C-alpha cells in the first residue's frame, strides 16, 4: 500500500477559524472531524487537538498547538491554486489577502495571465494562478 501524504497545518489557537474560512472559499470542501482539548488540557479547553478537512477534494489536517513556538508558517511552503476563471482568482485573492500580506500582488508576470502570492491572515502562504485570456481592466 502506498503512503498517504497530507498537508498538516499547525496553528496557535485559530485552527477552527482558519478551517471555516478555507472551506468557505472552495467547492468540494468541508470539515470532516474535530477533536478538542478538554479541561484537562494540555491545550486550551475547546481548542483543536486534531482536525481533518478537505479543500477542493484534497485532504488536510490541522491542530492548535498546545505549546507556543518561535516559528510559524513560511512562504517556502505554499498552497498552489490553479484557478478556473478570472472571477475566481480575483475573489480568492481578495479573500486571502484581506488582513494578510501580499508577497506578489495580483498581476500578469509573464508566466501566467494572472498570478498572486499572499500570506493570509493566519500566516498560511498561497500562490494563485490563472491561465486565461488577457484580463480586463
Secondary structure by P-SEA (a helix, b strand, c coil): cbbbbbbbbbbcccaaaaaaaaaaccccccccbbbbbcccccccccccccbbbbcccbbbbbbcccccccccccccbbbbbbcccaaaaaaaaaaaaccbbbcccccccccccbbbbbbccccbbbbbbbbcccccc
